[in-house]
């Protein structure tokens, strides 16, 4: 069963030019043979994906497809949260953390076909400072490296190797800041290398910060990792990429509904990899069941697409 209408929002800066061309060919091939109506839009600047998603809601589309990375998805999530309109994902980013957490195919042809034969899953969203995040939000070294990576990516090819090359200098000279954290279950002062609030399992590219995260449990995984010495980095990376972060003696993980974080200065943080600057007090919280996402048939906790069809 399929939706009646799909609005594709494509970030032309995600993926290579050949991949973009292949994507357009796959969309035409898969959807021209279906009864569904579809339209394709290219984003032209930051914020345009959200603007296009709002237009799609006004025009009555049943589904908005984000073709890009986690940043493009995050823009569209701000618009679709709390509405009956579903989000579809075609992974074009460097890490594709949300797509991987939801078991969405990474190949273009499979991702396009899934939009027609998948199911809908209702997932939670995180929130901080009035904005949603679908996958992960965090404070610390990942925000620093993510900001540098996004700037470097604007000047050339992206990818995991570039992420490491950009990140190593920042890691070597990073000095953790101290924060006061408080939830209904714990409180105290911490000085983390990274403080992550995870709705999904991973940052992307297989690096699992919260292997046990469930995007439909009404909770966030609070993961605090103390400063990692350089000689311990290979071991830490191995644990990250094998889903065994809990085995690290300097990593602490809890399940939370909300956490207050207080710093001595304005807090720099990221939402799904996009950097933000906030006040010195932030509340990270979860909003259960706020978003409908098209996922593969085998994904758990799915809904039939007919549940979201418009009258």
N, C-alpha and C positions, 0 to 999 in steps of 0.2 A: 504494500500500500504506500502511496506517495502523497506528498503535499500537492496542492493545486498550483502553487506559485513560489518561485525561488528568486531571491535577489542576491546576486553575486557581488561582493565588494572585494576587489583585488588590489593589493598593494604592489605596484609595479617595481618597487625597490627591494622586494623579497624574492630571493631566488635569481638565477641567471636569466638572460634574455631568451635563451633557448627553452628554459623551463617554463617561462611565461607563455611562450608560443605553444608549447606542448599542452599547457593547461587549457588554453582557449580552445585548442583542438579537441581535447577530451570533453570539455563542457558541451561543445557542439555535438560531438558524437553520441554522448550518453543521453543528453536531454532532448535532442531533436527527434529521437525515436520514442519519446514519452508524450503523455497527454498534458504534462505540466507546463505552465507558462514560466519563462525565465527571462531575466534581464541581467546584463553585465555592466558594472561600473568600475572605473579605475580611480583610485584615490590620487590626489594631487598634492597633498600637504598634510602635516599632522593635524588631526581633528576632522579631516574630511571623511574618514570611515564612520565616525559617529554621526556626522551630518547626513551621510547617505543612509545609514540605518534608520534615522528618524524619518527620512523621506519614504523609506520602505514601509514603515509602520503606517504612515499617512495614506499610502497608496494601497494598503490592505494586503501586503505580501504575507504569506503564511510562515516563511522561513527566510532568514538572512544568513548568507554564507560568507564567512570570513576566510579569505584566501590570503594568507600572509603569516607573520610570526605572532608571538604572544602579545606584542604591543598592539597590533592591529585588532586582535581578538578582544583585548582589554577595552579598547575604544567602543567597540560594538556592544560589549557586555553592559557598559554603563547605560545604554539605551534599552536593551532587551530585558534587563533585570525586572522581574515582577510582572512581565507581560506574557500572554499566551504564545507569542511568536517565538519560534525555536531558532537556536543558533546551530549552523552547520560549520564545519571546519575543514579546510583544505590546507594541510601543513606546508608552508613555504619558508619558514624561518630557519634560523641556525640551530636552535635547540628543540623547539616544538614541545615544550614541557607539558602543556595542557593536553595536546593531542596524544602524547605518549601515555599520560595518566589515564586517559579515557579509551586507550587501545584503538584509536582511530588510525587507519592505514596511512603510512607515510608516502606511498606511491600515488601519483596523481590519478591514474586511471581507477585504482581501487577506492580512493577517497571519493571520487565523483560518483561511482556506482553505489557506494554506501549511502549517499544522500537520497537515493531512490529506494533502496531496499533495507535501510536500517530501521532502528526503533528510536524512541525518544526517552531519554533519561532525565529526570528532574534532579538537579544537583544544588548543593549549597554554594553560597558565595561568601567571601570574606569582605570585611569593610574596615576602612580606616579613614578618618578625616573627611567623611562624606563621599568617598569613592569606593567602588567595588574592586575586588580582585578575584579572579577565577582560579588561579593556580597557586602562586606563592607571593608573599610579601615579606620584606625583611629589612633589617638594619645591619650595617657593618661592612665587611670587606666585599660581600657580593654586590652591594650597592655601588661601592667605589669602582670595582672592576666592570660592572655592567654599564656604568656611565662612560668609562673610558672605551669600552668595547663598542658601544653605540656610536661614539664619536669617530672611532677608527673605522667602523663599518661604513660610514658615510663616504669614506675615501677609498674604498676598495672592497675586495672579497671578504666575506665573513666565514665563519666556521669554527669548529672546536679548536683547531691548532692556533688560529688567530686569537681565540679567547685565552688560551694558555700563555701565548707570547705577550699579550697585552697585560695579563693578570699577574705574571711573576714579579715585575718590578713593584707593583702596588702591594703585593703580598709581603715582599721583603721589608718594605718600609712602613707597613701599616701598624698603627698604634691603637689598640682597642680603647674605646671610651667606656666609662662606667654609667650604668643605668639602674634605676630603681624599677622593679617590676612587681605588679600585684594582680592576683586573680582571686577567685573565691576559695582557692585551694592552697595557694602559696604566695609568699612575698619575700622580697630581699633585694640585695644589691648584687649585680653581676657585671662582669667586664668581658663580654663575649667578642670573639673574632667575627662571628655572625650570629644574629638572632633572627630566626625564620619562623613565620607563621604560614603553615602549609595546609592548603585545602586539597591539593593534588600530591602525588608521590614525589615528583622530581623537578629539579630546575630545568632539565632538558638534556638531550644527548645521552641519556642513561644515568646521569648523576642523581641518585635517589637520596634526597634529604629527609624524606618521611616515608619509608617503604610500606608502612602499615596504614597510611592515610586512606580514609574512605570519604569520598566527596558527597555522600548522602547521609552521614551520621550525625549532622548537627553540631559538629565539633571541628576545631582546628588543631593541627599538631604544632605545638610550641617546641621548637628545637633550638637550644643554645649550645654553641660550640665554642669552647675556650680557644685562646690563641694557640695556633699550631706552629711548632718550631719547624724551621725549614727542612731539617733532616728527617722530620716525621711526615713530611708532605706526601711522599710516595705511598706510605702505608695508609694515610687518610684518604687519598684519592682512590686507592684500591677498594677500601671499604665503601666509599661513596658509590662507586660504579658497580659494586656487587650487591648493593642493597643491605649492607651490614654495618651501617653507621652506628647502630646501637652497641656494637662491640668496642667502640672507641671510648676510652676512659675519660676523655675530655668532652664528650657529647652528652647532653641531657635532654630528654624528650618527655613531654607531658601532653595530655589531651585537655583542651580548654574551650570554653565558650567565649570568653573575653579576657583581655589582659591590658592593664594600664602600664604604659612605659613612660618613665619620666627621665629626662636628661638635664644636664646643666646648661645646655644651649639648644637652639633649634635643631630638630632631629632630621637628618637625611635618611630617606628610606626609599624603597622601590615597590611598585605594584606590578607584578607580572613582568619584571625586568625594566620598567619605565621609572626613572628617577623622580623623586618628589622631595620638597623641603617643607617641613611642617613646623608647628610650634614645639616647645620643649616637652609637651605632654601629648601622648597619642593613645587612643584606645583601639586595639585590634580586636574585632569581634566577628562572629559568624552569623549569617542570615540564612536559615535553613530553606531549602527548596525554592530558591529564587530564580533559577534559570533552567530552561528546557534545552537540551542538547541532543542532536542526532548522533547516535553511536551505533556500532555494529550489533547485529542481532544477538551475539553471544554475550554482550555486556550485561552485567547484573543490574537489577532494579530498573528494568526498562518499561516504558509505556508504549502501547500501540500508537502509531501516528494518528489514528482516527480520533484519539482523545483530544487532539489540538486543532482539529479542523474547524474552520469558522462555520457558523450557521448560514 
